[in-house]
Amino acid sequence: MCYGFEQLAALLTMGKAGKVLVSLGIIEHYRSMSRGVIDTRDVVYFITLVLIFLFITKTRLETCKK
């Protein structure tokens, strides 16, 4: 079953556009790490996600305080 970016990629039959959407999804990065392959691209991806969501959380909490 496909979720998120993988589902969008499945809708697109274009080669490069579909590959780009899949590479943005979390499943593609999780698959390689679940096999024990630690790639710096995957680590950077997950760290970036964490930082983005921390920034969103901080911004949201600051706007709620006012």
N, C-alpha and C positions, 0 to 999 in steps of 0.2 A: 504494500500500500504506500502511496506517495503522499507527502504532505508539503506544504509551503512552496518553496522555490522549485522543488522537484515536480510538483503538480503543474506549475506554470510552464516548466520546461517540457513536460509531456504534451501540453497543449500546443506548444510551438514546434513546428516540424523543421524549422531552420536549424542547421547544424551548429553554427557558432553561437547563436543566441541561446539555444538550449543548453549548451555546455557552460556558458557564462552564468546562466541562472542556477544550474546545478552546483557550480563551484561556489556560489554565494550561500547555498544552503548548509545547514549544520550537519546534515546526515553524511554528506560527502567527506567532511573533515573528521567526523566521528568514526566512520568505517575504518579508515587507515589507523587511527589511534587505538581502536578496539582490537586490531590485529597485533598490536604491539609496536607498530612503526611510528616512531616519533619524528615528525617532520617539522621543521621550523615554520613552515607556512601554516600548519595546523595550530601550532602553539600561538603564533601571532594572531591568527583568526580568533581563537578563544579568548586571548587576553584583550583583544580589541572589543569583542562583544561585552566582556565584563566591564571594561572602561566606559563603553557607551551607555550601558544600563546603569552604572553608578552615577554617571553624569546626569542622566535623565531623572534618576531618583533624587539626587541632590537638588536639581532645579525644581522638581515638583515639591519637595519638602520646603524649600525656601519660599515658594509662592504660596504655600498653605499657611505659613507662619504670619504673613502680612495681613 
